[in-house]
């Protein structure tokens, strides 16, 4: 049976051809639509009823940063939708030898139906989208990781039955994950607490942009330095590595700064009894999270990782279809 969505707001007809550079590029209603589509695509895959929604379509996947989940989930996802994915390393493209982003975007637009890029610079992604005539997806930059948070929202909805009013505590660096989680919380009415040592909170401009979204969603974004205070009444505890890709030289300094912010069994016990643990992976057991937590019964990290596939399939189907 073809996919039939219960709620497809009028604005979703305009998703075709759109870029996805940050989660804030889409409205709350459009995100709900993508999550509903992801749920149906996931159910159809489990039942062996997949549809070739992108038959004959080709996704170019540009990688400047190494990847496990992003590459495999996008490549498998486009294949499962009936299309094809092409891996494009910046070391192999002429872009790595000085060809402009604009020229690259225009050339690829003549060959492909969509571009996913995982790189360092948000500006590079924006230039690519500005010059491409096909949809561009931000697979990760140092500033945002919107595809991860789209999958996170799907996971929270599956686990808790809702998004609005759910209490999420993010313990960790004010990095691309924190920036994107703030946008997701602001859009979807989540009560988010960011917990980090002094000096490691998200930049004020990212905080202000996210807080503007809470006005229409009744969500909230708060900040706390003490983990024990931050996890009180949490439905979800979320963390990430203390030193992201490209910050390896800061590893020792960050371990010293964050050593009291490890998610331990004791800290998890201070949240709600049915609280779930999330991590975008890869994880460093013994640093940001204790092995007993990430490998314990309250951990949903592998459900979360799998949902990258389903959320991104919904995204590709909506903007490339």
Backbone as CSV, one residue per row, in Angstrom:
resi,resn,N_x,N_y,N_z,CA_x,CA_y,CA_z,C_x,C_y,C_z
1,UNK,0.844,-1.189,0.000,0.000,0.000,0.000,0.887,1.248,0.000
2,UNK,0.621,2.232,-0.876,1.420,3.460,-0.889,1.351,4.180,0.448
3,UNK,2.396,4.944,0.759,2.436,5.695,2.003,1.354,6.762,1.999
4,UNK,0.566,6.806,3.078,-0.468,7.819,3.238,-0.286,8.434,4.616
5,UNK,0.006,9.730,4.667,0.235,10.404,5.930,-1.061,10.992,6.463
6,UNK,-1.241,10.865,7.781,-2.456,11.384,8.405,-2.482,12.908,8.365
7,UNK,-1.302,13.512,8.590,-1.236,14.966,8.636,-0.124,15.440,7.711
8,UNK,-0.488,16.089,6.641,0.503,16.652,5.723,0.144,18.110,5.488
9,UNK,0.691,19.026,6.300,0.349,20.441,6.165,0.638,20.963,4.771
10,UNK,-0.098,21.980,4.367,0.026,22.515,3.012,1.456,22.895,2.669
11,UNK,2.218,23.357,3.685,3.574,23.830,3.418,4.496,22.708,2.982
12,UNK,4.142,21.447,3.298,5.041,20.350,2.963,5.124,20.108,1.464
13,UNK,4.142,20.592,0.702,4.224,20.431,-0.754,5.389,21.247,-1.309
14,UNK,5.877,22.196,-0.502,6.981,23.036,-0.926,8.333,22.482,-0.498
15,UNK,8.359,21.296,0.109,9.630,20.724,0.561,10.494,20.274,-0.607
16,UNK,9.878,19.883,-1.705,10.647,19.427,-2.862,11.592,20.523,-3.333
17,UNK,12.869,20.158,-3.454,13.861,21.107,-3.922,14.486,21.962,-2.843
18,UNK,14.023,21.812,-1.603,14.529,22.643,-0.507,15.883,22.146,-0.007
19,UNK,16.675,23.072,0.541,17.922,22.714,1.214,17.639,22.417,2.676
20,UNK,18.546,21.669,3.312,18.452,21.359,4.741,19.824,21.645,5.344
21,UNK,20.045,22.921,5.670,21.349,23.348,6.177,21.371,23.422,7.693
22,UNK,20.230,23.750,8.291,20.033,23.669,9.736,18.613,23.184,9.960
23,UNK,18.345,22.698,11.167,16.993,22.243,11.484,16.001,23.402,11.381
24,UNK,16.480,24.620,11.638,15.622,25.795,11.583,15.198,26.191,10.186
25,UNK,15.709,25.507,9.156,15.259,25.777,7.790,13.829,25.309,7.571
26,UNK,13.349,24.405,8.439,11.998,23.869,8.318,11.155,24.324,9.505
27,UNK,9.859,24.383,9.320,8.946,24.764,10.388,8.650,23.558,11.287
28,UNK,8.006,23.853,12.396,7.579,22.788,13.309,6.671,21.792,12.591
29,UNK,5.748,22.298,11.784,4.822,21.422,11.070,5.561,20.548,10.056
30,UNK,6.564,21.108,9.406,7.340,20.349,8.429,8.190,19.274,9.102
31,UNK,8.719,19.579,10.281,9.477,18.567,11.033,8.553,17.437,11.465
32,UNK,7.353,17.779,11.953,6.376,16.740,12.319,6.059,15.857,11.107
33,UNK,5.914,16.464,9.956,5.648,15.725,8.724,6.786,14.751,8.425
34,UNK,8.034,15.220,8.525,9.186,14.358,8.265,9.245,13.205,9.262
35,UNK,8.930,13.474,10.524,8.964,12.414,11.531,7.883,11.373,11.271
36,UNK,6.706,11.827,10.857,5.633,10.890,10.527,6.018,10.037,9.324
37,UNK,6.628,10.667,8.325,7.081,9.930,7.153,8.172,8.933,7.536
38,UNK,9.080,9.345,8.416,10.153,8.455,8.872,9.583,7.232,9.595
39,UNK,8.560,7.459,10.408,7.922,6.340,11.116,7.335,5.340,10.130
40,UNK,6.707,5.840,9.081,6.090,4.939,8.114,7.153,4.215,7.280
41,UNK,8.204,4.927,6.905,9.278,4.283,6.157,9.967,3.213,7.003
42,UNK,10.125,3.478,8.279,10.738,2.506,9.183,9.870,1.263,9.298
43,UNK,8.560,1.478,9.463,7.634,0.348,9.579,7.617,-0.480,8.298
44,UNK,7.646,0.199,7.159,7.636,-0.530,5.889,8.912,-1.332,5.690
45,UNK,10.032,-0.795,6.127,11.287,-1.556,6.012,11.232,-2.803,6.891
46,UNK,10.707,-2.648,8.105,10.608,-3.790,9.016,9.693,-4.865,8.451
47,UNK,8.692,-4.446,7.674,7.722,-5.389,7.107,8.077,-5.842,5.692
48,UNK,9.230,-5.391,5.195,9.636,-5.766,3.842,8.770,-5.171,2.759
49,UNK,8.249,-3.954,2.998,7.325,-3.325,2.048,7.863,-2.002,1.518
50,UNK,9.144,-1.899,1.352,9.733,-0.624,0.950,9.295,-0.198,-0.448
51,UNK,9.186,1.127,-0.616,8.798,1.689,-1.906,9.968,2.440,-2.521
52,UNK,10.100,2.369,-3.830,11.183,3.049,-4.544,10.792,4.500,-4.802
53,UNK,10.727,5.295,-3.715,10.267,6.671,-3.827,11.246,7.549,-4.592
54,UNK,12.506,7.124,-4.668,13.521,7.915,-5.377,14.159,7.102,-6.499
55,UNK,13.351,6.309,-7.176,13.859,5.487,-8.269,14.503,6.365,-9.343
56,UNK,15.715,6.021,-9.701,16.427,6.763,-10.731,17.115,8.021,-10.252
57,UNK,16.987,8.349,-8.961,17.617,9.549,-8.409,19.030,9.216,-7.909
58,UNK,19.912,10.208,-7.955,21.289,10.011,-7.512,21.673,11.087,-6.508
59,UNK,22.218,10.642,-5.385,22.705,11.535,-4.336,24.227,11.546,-4.353
60,UNK,24.827,12.723,-4.484,26.270,12.864,-4.342,26.598,13.145,-2.893
61,UNK,27.561,12.413,-2.326,27.902,12.541,-0.907,29.347,13.012,-0.775
62,UNK,29.521,14.290,-0.421,30.850,14.884,-0.306,31.335,14.772,1.141
63,UNK,32.524,14.186,1.304,33.081,14.010,2.645,34.449,14.663,2.762
64,UNK,34.543,15.624,3.676,35.826,16.183,4.076,36.214,15.637,5.441
65,UNK,35.199,15.183,6.212,35.410,14.573,7.525,35.105,13.085,7.439
66,UNK,35.835,12.305,8.224,35.590,10.863,8.289,34.191,10.602,8.846
67,UNK,33.658,9.422,8.542,32.277,9.142,8.929,32.002,7.647,8.991
68,UNK,31.166,7.254,9.927,30.586,5.914,9.953,29.088,6.013,9.698
69,UNK,28.350,6.628,10.653,26.893,6.671,10.584,26.386,7.510,9.406
70,UNK,27.008,8.668,9.195,26.518,9.540,8.121,26.659,8.872,6.759
71,UNK,27.840,8.326,6.468,28.035,7.724,5.147,27.143,6.506,4.954
72,UNK,27.168,5.593,5.913,26.441,4.332,5.717,24.931,4.567,5.687
73,UNK,24.422,5.441,6.555,22.977,5.662,6.598,22.480,6.359,5.336
74,UNK,23.227,7.330,4.824,22.796,7.993,3.592,22.930,7.061,2.386
75,UNK,24.036,6.330,2.326,24.248,5.451,1.168,23.238,4.315,1.159
76,UNK,23.002,3.717,2.329,21.998,2.660,2.414,20.604,3.223,2.178
77,UNK,20.353,4.420,2.708,19.028,5.016,2.597,18.630,5.319,1.165
78,UNK,19.524,5.931,0.395,19.180,6.254,-0.986,18.994,4.970,-1.801
79,UNK,19.778,3.953,-1.481,19.630,2.661,-2.163,18.271,2.041,-1.841
80,UNK,17.882,2.075,-0.573,16.610,1.491,-0.165,15.421,2.231,-0.764
81,UNK,15.622,3.506,-1.112,14.557,4.290,-1.742,14.559,4.138,-3.263
82,UNK,15.441,3.272,-3.782,15.467,2.996,-5.207,16.450,3.833,-5.999
83,UNK,17.232,4.675,-5.291,18.198,5.524,-5.971,19.618,5.033,-5.792
84,UNK,20.562,5.904,-6.107,21.981,5.564,-6.011,22.733,6.670,-5.287
85,UNK,23.782,6.270,-4.558,24.626,7.228,-3.869,26.048,7.141,-4.396
86,UNK,26.699,8.288,-4.543,28.081,8.337,-5.011,28.931,8.989,-3.929
87,UNK,29.924,8.272,-3.436,30.846,8.802,-2.431,31.863,9.708,-3.109
88,UNK,32.002,10.923,-2.605,32.902,11.909,-3.193,33.800,12.482,-2.101
89,UNK,35.036,12.054,-2.060,35.981,12.608,-1.097,36.536,13.926,-1.623
90,UNK,36.686,14.906,-0.740,37.271,16.174,-1.180,38.715,15.991,-1.628
91,UNK,39.350,14.890,-1.209,40.716,14.606,-1.651,40.743,14.184,-3.122
92,UNK,39.615,13.680,-3.608,39.534,13.214,-4.983,38.924,14.250,-5.922
93,UNK,38.055,15.114,-5.372,37.415,16.140,-6.198,38.396,17.273,-6.502
94,UNK,38.125,18.001,-7.568,38.958,19.153,-7.905,38.823,20.271,-6.881
95,UNK,37.768,20.203,-6.070,37.593,21.184,-5.006,38.781,21.138,-4.038
96,UNK,39.392,19.947,-3.928,40.564,19.795,-3.078,41.821,20.374,-3.697
97,UNK,41.726,20.792,-4.968,42.885,21.374,-5.666,42.628,22.822,-6.052
98,UNK,41.590,23.399,-5.441,41.372,24.824,-5.636,40.187,25.219,-6.480
99,UNK,39.438,24.257,-7.057,38.241,24.642,-7.804,37.248,25.281,-6.841
100,UNK,36.571,26.308,-7.275,35.681,27.042,-6.375,34.459,26.214,-5.993
101,UNK,33.888,26.569,-4.841,32.654,25.928,-4.389,31.540,26.182,-5.400
102,UNK,31.486,27.404,-5.920,30.433,27.761,-6.871,30.504,26.912,-8.128
103,UNK,31.701,26.751,-8.680,31.851,25.940,-9.896,31.498,24.486,-9.614
104,UNK,31.935,23.981,-8.466,31.636,22.596,-8.090,30.136,22.391,-7.979
105,UNK,29.446,23.335,-7.338,27.995,23.231,-7.154,27.265,23.197,-8.494
106,UNK,27.682,24.043,-9.412,27.013,24.123,-10.710,27.263,22.876,-11.552
107,UNK,28.485,22.349,-11.475,28.796,21.124,-12.215,27.988,19.950,-11.665
108,UNK,28.012,19.781,-10.353,27.309,18.643,-9.738,25.803,18.732,-9.947
109,UNK,25.282,19.950,-10.044,23.839,20.119,-10.276,23.408,19.538,-11.611
110,UNK,24.333,19.455,-12.557,24.008,18.879,-13.855,24.039,17.368,-13.868
111,UNK,24.641,16.760,-12.831,24.787,15.303,-12.786,23.847,14.626,-11.782
112,UNK,23.549,15.335,-10.697,22.918,14.717,-9.525,21.521,15.258,-9.272
113,UNK,20.830,14.624,-8.317,19.510,15.085,-7.883,19.541,15.651,-6.475
114,UNK,20.664,15.499,-5.806,20.835,16.028,-4.466,22.277,15.884,-4.035
115,UNK,22.692,16.728,-3.087,24.046,16.680,-2.541,23.958,16.629,-1.029
116,UNK,24.696,15.716,-0.422,24.904,15.713,1.019,26.384,15.992,1.254
117,UNK,26.695,16.912,2.156,28.081,17.253,2.421,28.373,17.211,3.918
118,UNK,29.499,16.595,4.269,29.956,16.520,5.662,31.347,17.160,5.698
119,UNK,31.426,18.330,6.342,32.646,19.111,6.254,32.853,19.920,7.529
120,UNK,33.838,20.782,7.529,34.145,21.591,8.704,33.350,22.899,8.705
121,UNK,33.335,23.602,7.579,32.829,24.967,7.517,31.355,25.045,7.134
122,UNK,30.572,25.695,7.971,29.172,25.957,7.636,29.085,26.884,6.429
123,UNK,30.016,27.800,6.317,30.034,28.720,5.183,30.194,27.970,3.863
124,UNK,30.989,26.899,3.883,31.175,26.103,2.671,29.851,25.466,2.241
125,UNK,29.108,24.963,3.199,27.807,24.347,2.902,26.847,25.385,2.354
126,UNK,26.860,26.563,2.942,25.957,27.617,2.497,26.305,28.083,1.084
127,UNK,27.592,28.178,0.773,28.004,28.553,-0.584,27.604,27.483,-1.593
128,UNK,27.739,26.228,-1.196,27.346,25.131,-2.070,25.858,25.220,-2.385
129,UNK,25.043,25.447,-1.351,23.593,25.527,-1.538,23.199,26.744,-2.363
130,UNK,23.888,27.840,-2.157,23.579,29.074,-2.884,23.806,28.919,-4.381
131,UNK,24.774,28.101,-4.759,25.137,27.966,-6.161,24.598,26.704,-6.833
132,UNK,24.049,25.788,-6.046,23.493,24.552,-6.607,22.023,24.755,-6.953
133,UNK,21.572,24.078,-7.992,20.158,24.125,-8.377,19.411,22.888,-7.898
134,UNK,20.070,22.066,-7.094,19.478,20.852,-6.520,19.574,20.951,-4.997
135,UNK,18.799,20.146,-4.251,18.823,20.226,-2.793,20.188,19.885,-2.211
136,UNK,20.578,20.632,-1.181,21.816,20.380,-0.457,21.479,20.064,0.994
137,UNK,22.060,18.975,1.505,21.834,18.525,2.879,23.121,18.680,3.667
138,UNK,23.022,19.312,4.821,24.160,19.426,5.727,24.286,18.129,6.528
139,UNK,25.297,17.325,6.174,25.535,16.081,6.895,26.315,16.264,8.181
140,UNK,26.901,17.421,8.367,27.598,17.839,9.586,28.576,18.936,9.230
141,UNK,28.616,19.980,10.076,29.683,20.969,10.058,30.106,21.205,11.498
142,UNK,31.103,22.045,11.683,31.518,22.376,13.040,30.457,23.178,13.780
143,UNK,29.496,23.735,13.050,28.471,24.576,13.666,27.163,23.844,13.918
144,UNK,26.765,22.951,13.002,25.475,22.271,13.127,25.570,20.802,12.706
145,UNK,24.653,20.008,13.299,24.504,18.604,12.905,23.003,18.305,12.836
146,UNK,22.293,18.904,11.876,20.823,18.805,11.858,20.274,17.422,11.592
147,UNK,20.962,16.610,10.783,20.459,15.265,10.500,20.461,14.399,11.762
148,UNK,21.458,14.579,12.607,21.506,13.832,13.859,20.315,14.187,14.740
149,UNK,20.011,15.474,14.837,18.918,15.880,15.718,17.565,15.481,15.145
150,UNK,17.428,15.437,13.828,16.195,14.924,13.235,15.971,13.483,13.677
151,UNK,17.035,12.682,13.669,16.944,11.300,14.145,16.699,11.250,15.644
152,UNK,17.288,12.184,16.381,17.078,12.238,17.831,15.617,12.519,18.169
153,UNK,15.009,13.438,17.426,13.601,13.754,17.660,12.726,12.534,17.391
154,UNK,13.041,11.800,16.343,12.312,10.564,16.046,12.455,9.570,17.196
155,UNK,13.655,9.454,17.740,13.923,8.515,18.825,13.183,8.906,20.097
156,UNK,13.216,10.180,20.445,12.517,10.654,21.639,11.021,10.426,21.499
157,UNK,10.482,10.716,20.314,9.050,10.510,20.083,8.679,9.039,20.227
158,UNK,9.521,8.149,19.691,9.271,6.711,19.823,9.315,6.282,21.284
159,UNK,10.292,6.804,22.014,10.544,6.342,23.375,9.569,6.936,24.385
160,UNK,9.226,8.211,24.205,8.412,8.915,25.202,6.996,9.218,24.725
161,UNK,6.713,8.962,23.447,5.366,9.153,22.936,5.021,10.575,22.551
162,UNK,5.949,11.506,22.746,5.694,12.915,22.439,7.020,13.651,22.397
163,UNK,6.974,14.897,21.967,8.133,15.793,22.018,7.840,16.990,22.913
164,UNK,6.691,17.582,22.729,6.319,18.766,23.501,6.273,18.442,24.996
165,UNK,6.984,19.218,25.784,6.974,19.045,27.231,7.969,18.032,27.769
166,UNK,8.689,17.340,26.894,9.694,16.372,27.335,10.924,17.126,27.863
167,UNK,11.472,16.652,28.971,12.634,17.285,29.593,13.915,16.585,29.139
168,UNK,14.754,17.305,28.416,16.016,16.768,27.907,17.172,17.530,28.552
169,UNK,18.128,16.791,29.106,19.343,17.397,29.643,20.526,16.977,28.787
170,UNK,21.168,17.958,28.192,22.381,17.716,27.398,23.574,18.104,28.247
171,UNK,24.458,17.127,28.506,25.645,17.351,29.327,26.868,17.265,28.431
172,UNK,27.536,18.388,28.224,28.708,18.335,27.361,29.058,19.675,26.758
173,UNK,29.917,19.624,25.784,30.455,20.811,25.139,29.382,21.559,24.346
174,UNK,29.513,22.883,24.295,28.591,23.700,23.504,28.969,23.672,22.037
175,UNK,28.923,22.493,21.439,29.418,22.266,20.078,28.273,22.231,19.072
176,UNK,28.532,21.622,17.908,27.497,21.540,16.877,26.270,20.760,17.338
177,UNK,26.477,19.768,18.195,25.339,19.016,18.719,24.492,19.881,19.632
178,UNK,25.132,20.613,20.526,24.391,21.495,21.423,23.621,22.547,20.628
179,UNK,24.269,23.134,19.618,23.601,24.143,18.790,22.356,23.571,18.121
180,UNK,22.471,22.359,17.581,21.357,21.758,16.853,20.255,21.272,17.792
181,UNK,20.639,20.757,18.948,19.634,20.326,19.924,18.829,21.523,20.416
182,UNK,19.490,22.663,20.579,18.770,23.867,20.998,17.722,24.250,19.961
183,UNK,18.079,24.179,18.684,17.119,24.509,17.630,15.960,23.515,17.647
184,UNK,16.273,22.221,17.783,15.233,21.204,17.831,14.290,21.407,18.999
185,UNK,14.850,21.730,20.159,14.033,21.972,21.347,13.154,23.198,21.162
186,UNK,13.753,24.260,20.619,12.991,25.478,20.403,11.833,25.290,19.444
187,UNK,12.045,24.506,18.399,10.991,24.248,17.412,9.875,23.376,17.967
188,UNK,10.258,22.315,18.690,9.303,21.251,19.005,8.735,21.315,20.423
189,UNK,9.072,22.349,21.188,8.472,22.499,22.512,9.100,21.637,23.580
190,UNK,10.354,21.263,23.406,11.086,20.479,24.401,11.661,21.412,25.463
191,UNK,11.698,20.961,26.711,12.358,21.688,27.795,13.796,21.199,27.878
192,UNK,14.731,22.009,27.395,16.129,21.610,27.288,16.981,22.312,28.333
193,UNK,17.837,21.531,28.985,18.848,22.085,29.882,20.219,21.713,29.338
194,UNK,21.050,22.710,29.112,22.433,22.500,28.686,23.315,22.587,29.916
195,UNK,24.098,21.549,30.159,24.973,21.501,31.325,26.421,21.379,30.855
196,UNK,27.249,22.330,31.255,28.656,22.335,30.847,29.470,23.118,31.869
197,UNK,30.783,22.922,31.895,31.630,23.768,32.734,31.623,25.197,32.210
198,UNK,31.923,26.139,33.070,32.010,27.528,32.659,33.025,27.683,31.525
199,UNK,32.619,28.381,30.473,33.497,28.579,29.329,33.236,27.628,28.185
200,UNK,32.347,26.658,28.390,32.081,25.662,27.355,30.614,25.626,26.927
201,UNK,29.867,26.665,27.252,28.479,26.742,26.810,28.408,27.204,25.349
202,UNK,27.283,26.970,24.685,27.142,27.447,23.299,27.298,28.968,23.220
203,UNK,27.670,29.441,22.036,27.831,30.875,21.838,26.485,31.585,21.958
204,UNK,26.546,32.812,22.427,25.323,33.568,22.715,24.433,33.734,21.496
205,UNK,25.028,33.918,20.315,24.212,34.101,19.117,23.393,32.854,18.820
206,UNK,23.950,31.663,19.073,23.209,30.417,18.857,22.106,30.264,19.885
207,UNK,22.395,30.671,21.120,21.387,30.608,22.181,20.211,31.516,21.859
208,UNK,20.500,32.740,21.453,19.433,33.699,21.164,18.581,33.242,19.982
209,UNK,19.227,32.724,18.952,18.473,32.238,17.787,17.540,31.102,18.169
210,UNK,18.013,30.200,19.019,17.183,29.069,19.444,16.053,29.520,20.358
211,UNK,16.345,30.449,21.251,15.325,30.901,22.204,14.174,31.610,21.504
212,UNK,14.448,32.237,20.371,13.375,32.892,19.616,12.319,31.888,19.179
213,UNK,12.747,30.650,18.952,11.821,29.622,18.484,10.891,29.132,19.585
214,UNK,11.298,29.299,20.851,10.485,28.777,21.962,9.198,29.566,22.158
215,UNK,9.139,30.774,21.639,7.961,31.620,21.856,6.690,30.976,21.316
216,UNK,6.809,30.275,20.187,5.623,29.669,19.576,5.460,28.186,19.902
217,UNK,6.424,27.619,20.614,6.357,26.181,20.895,6.159,25.863,22.367
218,UNK,6.293,26.868,23.232,6.205,26.686,24.692,7.329,25.826,25.239
219,UNK,8.408,25.689,24.485,9.584,24.991,24.999,10.430,25.940,25.825
220,UNK,11.560,25.448,26.331,12.446,26.287,27.130,13.883,25.818,26.951
221,UNK,14.820,26.748,27.100,16.242,26.444,27.031,16.912,27.074,28.247
222,UNK,17.508,26.229,29.081,18.123,26.683,30.316,19.560,26.184,30.404
223,UNK,20.309,26.742,31.331,21.731,26.421,31.455,22.086,26.162,32.910
224,UNK,22.951,25.191,33.116,23.340,24.785,34.473,24.765,24.240,34.435
225,UNK,25.573,24.586,35.428,26.941,24.077,35.486,27.046,22.775,36.278
226,UNK,26.137,22.560,37.234,26.203,21.384,38.097,25.374,20.239,37.523
227,UNK,25.990,19.119,37.141,25.241,18.002,36.549,24.113,17.484,37.432
228,UNK,24.346,17.417,38.740,23.318,16.889,39.647,22.051,17.734,39.617
229,UNK,22.218,19.028,39.466,21.059,19.917,39.359,20.411,19.792,37.978
230,UNK,21.225,19.625,36.966,20.735,19.620,35.591,19.853,18.422,35.274
231,UNK,20.116,17.280,35.886,19.390,16.058,35.522,18.106,15.856,36.311
232,UNK,17.864,16.698,37.292,16.639,16.564,38.080,15.409,16.634,37.177
233,UNK,14.571,15.631,37.246,13.327,15.558,36.477,13.564,15.345,34.980
234,UNK,14.747,14.889,34.577,15.034,14.671,33.152,14.391,13.392,32.642
235,UNK,13.780,13.480,31.456,13.277,12.299,30.754,14.377,11.682,29.892
236,UNK,15.273,12.538,29.409,16.376,12.131,28.538,17.662,12.779,29.042
237,UNK,18.728,11.989,29.168,20.058,12.534,29.397,20.878,12.248,28.149
238,UNK,21.460,13.286,27.595,22.161,13.214,26.314,23.584,13.730,26.512
239,UNK,24.557,13.065,25.923,25.913,13.593,25.966,26.627,13.339,24.649
240,UNK,27.803,13.947,24.522,28.636,13.828,23.331,30.088,13.825,23.791
241,UNK,30.993,13.533,22.878,32.414,13.534,23.231,32.834,14.923,23.699
242,UNK,33.842,14.980,24.552,34.316,16.256,25.080,35.176,17.012,24.071
243,UNK,35.858,16.296,23.200,36.676,16.922,22.162,36.208,16.408,20.812
244,UNK,35.611,17.281,20.012,35.094,16.890,18.712,36.211,16.763,17.690
245,UNK,35.863,16.243,16.508,36.833,16.101,15.432,37.452,17.458,15.109
246,UNK,38.768,17.516,15.120,39.473,18.763,14.890,39.921,19.442,16.174
247,UNK,39.491,18.893,17.327,39.872,19.466,18.625,40.794,18.532,19.408
248,UNK,41.410,17.600,18.705,42.217,16.577,19.381,43.337,17.180,20.229
249,UNK,43.883,18.325,19.791,44.976,18.932,20.550,44.494,19.490,21.888
250,UNK,43.184,19.632,22.055,42.615,20.127,23.307,42.168,18.997,24.227
251,UNK,42.416,17.742,23.848,41.881,16.599,24.573,42.209,16.644,26.062
252,UNK,43.475,16.829,26.393,43.888,16.820,27.804,43.220,17.945,28.580
253,UNK,43.211,19.140,27.991,42.580,20.294,28.638,41.101,20.049,28.874
254,UNK,40.435,19.447,27.899,38.999,19.219,28.019,38.670,18.117,29.031
255,UNK,39.498,17.112,29.111,39.280,16.062,30.116,39.328,16.673,31.513
256,UNK,40.264,17.579,31.725,40.361,18.247,33.027,39.139,19.118,33.293
257,UNK,38.651,19.814,32.258,37.504,20.714,32.429,36.196,19.955,32.655
258,UNK,36.046,18.798,31.991,34.770,18.082,31.997,34.728,16.877,32.946
259,UNK,35.793,16.622,33.698,35.861,15.344,34.426,34.719,15.153,35.413
260,UNK,34.091,16.237,35.860,32.954,16.111,36.785,31.615,16.037,36.034
261,UNK,31.685,16.005,34.711,30.461,15.971,33.906,30.257,14.627,33.209
262,UNK,30.897,13.597,33.684,30.671,12.267,33.138,29.282,11.769,33.549
263,UNK,28.586,11.130,32.610,27.284,10.525,32.921,27.551,9.158,33.541
264,UNK,27.364,9.080,34.824,27.615,7.871,35.600,26.288,7.237,36.016
265,UNK,26.310,5.981,36.497,25.079,5.391,37.013,24.458,6.226,38.131
266,UNK,25.292,6.809,38.980,24.776,7.645,40.066,24.055,8.862,39.521
267,UNK,24.648,9.505,38.509,24.007,10.688,37.927,22.702,10.303,37.238
268,UNK,22.706,9.202,36.511,21.494,8.735,35.841,20.376,8.460,36.848
269,UNK,20.744,7.983,38.042,19.749,7.656,39.069,19.044,8.893,39.619
270,UNK,19.611,10.074,39.389,19.005,11.312,39.881,17.929,11.843,38.944
271,UNK,17.864,11.283,37.728,16.826,11.667,36.769,15.554,10.873,37.059
272,UNK,14.560,10.990,36.192,13.338,10.211,36.363,13.664,8.718,36.294
273,UNK,12.900,7.880,37.002,13.191,6.438,37.013,13.207,5.811,35.613
274,UNK,12.404,6.340,34.716,12.349,5.791,33.350,13.145,6.644,32.352
275,UNK,14.077,7.424,32.848,14.888,8.271,31.967,15.711,7.413,31.010
276,UNK,15.914,7.925,29.812,16.698,7.226,28.796,18.004,7.973,28.560
277,UNK,19.037,7.213,28.173,20.341,7.811,27.867,20.562,7.820,26.362
278,UNK,21.031,8.965,25.838,21.292,9.114,24.402,22.701,9.651,24.174
279,UNK,23.272,9.266,23.053,24.619,9.707,22.646,24.663,9.632,21.133
280,UNK,25.202,10.671,20.477,25.214,10.677,19.015,26.282,9.756,18.432
281,UNK,27.230,9.302,19.245,28.292,8.387,18.843,29.233,9.045,17.817
282,UNK,30.504,8.666,17.769,31.137,7.624,18.573,31.309,8.056,20.029
283,UNK,31.350,7.072,20.931,31.450,7.336,22.365,32.822,6.931,22.891
284,UNK,33.254,7.643,23.909,34.493,7.312,24.615,34.114,6.851,26.018
285,UNK,33.934,5.554,26.192,33.598,5.015,27.504,34.704,5.358,28.495
286,UNK,34.278,5.799,29.665,35.239,6.201,30.686,35.551,7.682,30.650
287,UNK,35.102,8.378,29.605,35.238,9.838,29.554,33.859,10.465,29.762
288,UNK,33.150,10.788,28.686,31.872,11.490,28.852,30.771,10.588,29.406
289,UNK,30.940,9.264,29.319,29.923,8.342,29.838,30.583,7.080,30.371
290,UNK,30.044,6.585,31.458,30.513,5.312,32.019,29.970,4.166,31.179
291,UNK,30.759,3.116,31.060,30.341,1.947,30.278,29.035,1.372,30.807
292,UNK,28.850,1.409,32.133,27.630,0.844,32.726,26.378,1.574,32.268
293,UNK,26.527,2.838,31.890,25.377,3.623,31.422,25.099,3.367,29.950
294,UNK,26.111,3.537,29.112,25.875,3.413,27.671,25.541,1.980,27.272
295,UNK,26.019,1.011,28.044,25.721,-0.397,27.767,24.609,-0.933,28.656
296,UNK,23.971,-0.048,29.410,22.931,-0.459,30.347,21.543,-0.478,29.740
297,UNK,20.580,-0.822,30.551,19.204,-1.017,30.079,18.491,0.282,29.731
298,UNK,18.975,1.413,30.249,18.326,2.693,29.961,18.908,3.376,28.723
299,UNK,19.930,2.780,28.137,20.562,3.345,26.955,19.759,3.021,25.703
300,UNK,19.545,4.038,24.871,18.840,3.844,23.594,19.716,4.332,22.440
301,UNK,21.036,4.263,22.620,21.949,4.847,21.635,21.917,4.120,20.291
302,UNK,21.639,2.815,20.302,21.650,2.100,19.023,20.315,2.226,18.297
303,UNK,19.231,2.390,19.025,17.954,2.783,18.418,18.112,4.165,17.781
304,UNK,18.767,5.054,18.496,19.051,6.403,18.026,19.906,6.373,16.761
305,UNK,20.942,5.536,16.765,21.822,5.434,15.588,21.069,4.884,14.386
306,UNK,20.247,3.858,14.590,19.473,3.303,13.474,18.534,4.342,12.886
307,UNK,18.011,5.200,13.739,17.039,6.186,13.267,17.648,7.246,12.368
308,UNK,18.988,7.330,12.319,19.609,8.182,11.316,19.140,7.739,9.925
309,UNK,19.097,6.438,9.697,18.679,5.886,8.410,17.265,6.315,8.068
310,UNK,16.340,6.103,8.990,14.927,6.337,8.697,14.602,7.833,8.570
311,UNK,15.189,8.653,9.442,14.943,10.093,9.382,15.503,10.684,8.089
312,UNK,16.681,10.230,7.697,17.300,10.760,6.483,16.600,10.263,5.225
313,UNK,16.050,9.057,5.267,15.254,8.585,4.134,14.030,9.477,3.954
314,UNK,13.391,9.844,5.062,12.230,10.743,4.977,12.648,12.097,4.416
315,UNK,13.781,12.602,4.882,14.285,13.876,4.393,14.570,13.830,2.892
316,UNK,15.295,12.800,2.451,15.614,12.675,1.027,14.344,12.530,0.189
317,UNK,13.425,11.698,0.659,12.184,11.485,-0.097,11.399,12.793,-0.250
318,UNK,11.431,13.627,0.798,10.662,14.860,0.772,11.290,15.925,-0.117
319,UNK,12.619,16.065,-0.083,13.230,17.174,-0.817,13.768,16.766,-2.192
320,UNK,13.997,15.454,-2.406,14.497,14.987,-3.697,13.407,14.344,-4.537
321,UNK,12.252,14.074,-3.927,11.186,13.350,-4.616,10.391,14.266,-5.529
